[in-house]
Amino acid sequence: MKFDGLHSMQNHIIEVTNIATRLSTLGMKVDDAFLVQFILNSLPLEYGPF
């Protein structure tokens, strides 16, 4: 899942966290550090300094 720029950054982050929450309810725990790294990796190169 990559940030496409069609929606706000906030919506992208909320969507990814919602997916992680749904996975958690299925018994698949998503570590917070992994989630942050996943979100950062889903951003375009222009967000590289983050």
DSSP file (Angstrom, degrees, kcal/mol; ACC not computed):
  #  RESIDUE AA STRUCTURE BP1 BP2  ACC     N-H-->O    O-->H-N    N-H-->O    O-->H-N    TCO  KAPPA ALPHA  PHI   PSI    X-CA   Y-CA   Z-CA
    1    1 A M              0   0    0      0, 0.0     2,-0.3     0, 0.0    15,-0.0   0.000 360.0 360.0 360.0 124.0    0.0    0.0    0.0
    2    2 A K        -     0   0    0      2,-0.0     2,-0.5    41,-0.0    41,-0.2  -0.870 360.0-103.9-118.5 151.2    1.5    3.3   -1.1
    3    3 A F        -     0   0    0     39,-2.8     6,-0.1    -2,-0.3     5,-0.0  -0.626  34.0-173.0 -71.1 122.2    0.5    6.9   -0.4
    4    4 A D        -     0   0    0     -2,-0.5    -1,-0.1    39,-0.0    39,-0.0   0.544  32.5-125.6 -99.7  -8.4   -1.1    8.0   -3.7
    5    5 A G  S    S+     0   0    0      2,-0.1     4,-0.1     3,-0.1    -2,-0.1   0.410  84.2 107.5  80.5  -3.9   -1.6   11.7   -2.9
    6    6 A L  S    S+     0   0    0      2,-0.1     2,-0.2     0, 0.0    -1,-0.1   0.794  84.6  31.9 -76.1 -27.6   -5.3   11.6   -3.8
    7    7 A H  S    S-     0   0    0      1,-0.1    -2,-0.1     2,-0.0     2,-0.0  -0.688 102.7 -80.0-119.1 175.0   -6.2   11.8   -0.1
    8    8 A S     >  -     0   0    0     -2,-0.2     4,-1.9     1,-0.1     5,-0.1  -0.297  35.9-114.7 -74.1 161.5   -4.6   13.6    2.8
    9    9 A M  H  > S+     0   0    0      1,-0.2     4,-2.5     2,-0.2     5,-0.2   0.888 117.9  57.3 -59.9 -39.9   -1.6   12.2    4.6
   10   10 A Q  H  > S+     0   0    0      1,-0.2     4,-2.5     2,-0.2    -1,-0.2   0.915 105.5  49.1 -59.3 -44.7   -3.8   11.9    7.7
   11   11 A N  H  > S+     0   0    0      1,-0.2     4,-2.5     2,-0.2    -1,-0.2   0.885 109.9  52.3 -63.2 -38.6   -6.3    9.7    5.8
   12   12 A H  H  X S+     0   0    0     -4,-1.9     4,-2.3     2,-0.2    -2,-0.2   0.936 111.3  45.9 -62.1 -46.9   -3.5    7.5    4.6
   13   13 A I  H  X S+     0   0    0     -4,-2.5     4,-2.4     1,-0.2    -2,-0.2   0.902 113.1  49.8 -64.7 -41.5   -2.1    7.0    8.1
   14   14 A I  H  X S+     0   0    0     -4,-2.5     4,-2.4    -5,-0.2    -1,-0.2   0.902 110.0  51.5 -63.5 -41.0   -5.6    6.3    9.5
   15   15 A E  H  X S+     0   0    0     -4,-2.5     4,-1.9     2,-0.2    -2,-0.2   0.918 111.4  46.6 -63.1 -43.8   -6.3    3.8    6.8
   16   16 A V  H  X S+     0   0    0     -4,-2.3     4,-2.1     2,-0.2    -2,-0.2   0.910 113.4  48.7 -65.7 -41.9   -3.1    1.9    7.5
   17   17 A T  H  X S+     0   0    0     -4,-2.4     4,-2.2     1,-0.2    -2,-0.2   0.868 108.7  54.2 -67.3 -34.7   -3.7    1.9   11.2
   18   18 A N  H  X S+     0   0    0     -4,-2.4     4,-2.3     2,-0.2    -1,-0.2   0.898 107.7  50.1 -63.9 -39.4   -7.3    0.6   10.6
   19   19 A I  H  X S+     0   0    0     -4,-1.9     4,-2.4     2,-0.2    -2,-0.2   0.919 110.2  50.3 -63.2 -43.0   -5.9   -2.3    8.6
   20   20 A A  H  X S+     0   0    0     -4,-2.1     4,-2.0     1,-0.2    10,-0.2   0.880 110.0  50.8 -62.6 -37.9   -3.4   -3.0   11.5
   21   21 A T  H  X S+     0   0    0     -4,-2.2     4,-1.9     2,-0.2    -1,-0.2   0.909 109.5  49.9 -66.2 -41.9   -6.3   -3.0   13.9
   22   22 A R  H  X S+     0   0    0     -4,-2.3     4,-0.9     1,-0.2    -2,-0.2   0.897 110.4  50.3 -63.7 -39.5   -8.4   -5.4   11.8
   23   23 A L  H ><>S+     0   0    0     -4,-2.4     5,-2.6     1,-0.2     3,-0.5   0.888 107.4  54.9 -63.5 -37.8   -5.4   -7.7   11.6
   24   24 A S  H ><5S+     0   0    0     -4,-2.0     3,-1.6     1,-0.2    -2,-0.2   0.882 103.4  54.1 -63.4 -38.8   -5.1   -7.5   15.4
   25   25 A T  H 3<5S+     0   0    0     -4,-1.9    -1,-0.2     1,-0.3    -2,-0.2   0.740 105.3  55.5 -68.3 -20.8   -8.7   -8.6   15.8
   26   26 A L  T <<5S-     0   0    0     -4,-0.9    -1,-0.3    -3,-0.5    -2,-0.2   0.388 128.6 -99.2 -89.2   3.2   -7.9  -11.6   13.6
   27   27 A G  T < 5S+     0   0    0     -3,-1.6     2,-0.9     1,-0.2    -3,-0.2   0.525  88.0 123.0  94.5   6.1   -5.0  -12.5   16.0
   28   28 A M      < -     0   0    0     -5,-2.6     2,-0.3    -6,-0.2    -1,-0.2  -0.832  51.5-151.7-104.4  96.6   -2.2  -11.1   14.0
   29   29 A K        -     0   0    0     -2,-0.9     2,-0.6    -5,-0.1    -8,-0.1  -0.506   3.6-155.6 -71.5 128.5   -0.4   -8.6   16.2
   30   30 A V        -     0   0    0     -2,-0.3    -6,-0.1   -10,-0.2    -1,-0.0  -0.931  18.2-129.4-106.8 115.9    1.2   -5.7   14.3
   31   31 A D     >  -     0   0    0     -2,-0.6     4,-2.4     1,-0.1     5,-0.1  -0.350  12.1-129.2 -64.0 140.8    4.1   -4.2   16.3
   32   32 A D  H  > S+     0   0    0      1,-0.2     4,-2.5     2,-0.2     5,-0.2   0.881 108.6  53.2 -60.6 -40.3    3.9   -0.4   16.6
   33   33 A A  H  > S+     0   0    0      1,-0.2     4,-2.2     2,-0.2    -1,-0.2   0.897 110.2  48.1 -63.4 -39.4    7.5    0.0   15.4
   34   34 A F  H  > S+     0   0    0      2,-0.2     4,-2.8     1,-0.2    -2,-0.2   0.909 110.1  52.4 -65.0 -41.7    6.7   -2.1   12.3
   35   35 A L  H  X S+     0   0    0     -4,-2.4     4,-2.4     2,-0.2    -2,-0.2   0.917 110.2  47.3 -62.0 -44.3    3.6    0.0   11.7
   36   36 A V  H  X S+     0   0    0     -4,-2.5     4,-2.6     2,-0.2    -1,-0.2   0.931 113.7  47.9 -62.1 -46.0    5.5    3.3   11.8
   37   37 A Q  H  X S+     0   0    0     -4,-2.2     4,-2.3     1,-0.2    -2,-0.2   0.894 111.2  51.6 -62.8 -39.7    8.3    1.9    9.5
   38   38 A F  H  X S+     0   0    0     -4,-2.8     4,-1.0     2,-0.2    -1,-0.2   0.913 110.6  47.6 -62.8 -43.8    5.6    0.6    7.1
   39   39 A I  H >< S+     0   0    0     -4,-2.4     3,-0.6     1,-0.2     4,-0.4   0.928 112.2  49.3 -64.4 -44.8    3.9    3.9    6.9
   40   40 A L  H >< S+     0   0    0     -4,-2.6     3,-1.1     1,-0.2    -2,-0.2   0.889 110.7  50.7 -62.1 -38.8    7.2    5.8    6.4
   41   41 A N  H 3< S+     0   0    0     -4,-2.3    -1,-0.2     1,-0.2    -2,-0.2   0.698 102.8  61.3 -71.8 -18.0    8.1    3.3    3.6
   42   42 A S  T << S+     0   0    0     -4,-1.0   -39,-2.8    -3,-0.6    -1,-0.2   0.538  87.4  95.4 -85.3  -5.7    4.8    3.8    1.9
   43   43 A L  S <  S-     0   0    0     -3,-1.1   -39,-0.0    -4,-0.4    -3,-0.0  -0.516  83.1-103.1 -85.2 153.1    5.5    7.6    1.4
   44   44 A P    >   -     0   0    0      0, 0.0     3,-2.0     0, 0.0    -1,-0.1  -0.192  40.1 -96.9 -66.1 166.8    6.9    9.0   -1.8
   45   45 A L  G >  S+     0   0    0      1,-0.3     3,-2.1     2,-0.2    -2,-0.1   0.758 118.1  71.6 -58.7 -27.7   10.6   10.0   -2.1
   46   46 A E  G 3  S+     0   0    0      1,-0.3    -1,-0.3     2,-0.1    -3,-0.0   0.679  94.5  55.0 -66.2 -15.1    9.8   13.6   -1.3
   47   47 A Y  G X  S+     0   0    0     -3,-2.0     3,-1.8     1,-0.2    -1,-0.3   0.212  74.7 117.0 -97.2  14.2    9.0   12.6    2.3
   48   48 A G  T <   +     0   0    0     -3,-2.1    -1,-0.2     1,-0.3    -2,-0.1   0.801  60.3  66.9 -52.4 -39.1   12.5   11.0    2.6
   49   49 A P  T 3         0   0    0      0, 0.0    -1,-0.3     0, 0.0    -2,-0.1   0.744 360.0 360.0 -60.3 -20.2   13.7   13.4    5.4
   50   50 A F    <         0   0    0     -3,-1.8    -2,-0.2   -10,-0.1   -10,-0.1   0.513 360.0 360.0 -73.2 360.0   11.2   11.9    7.7
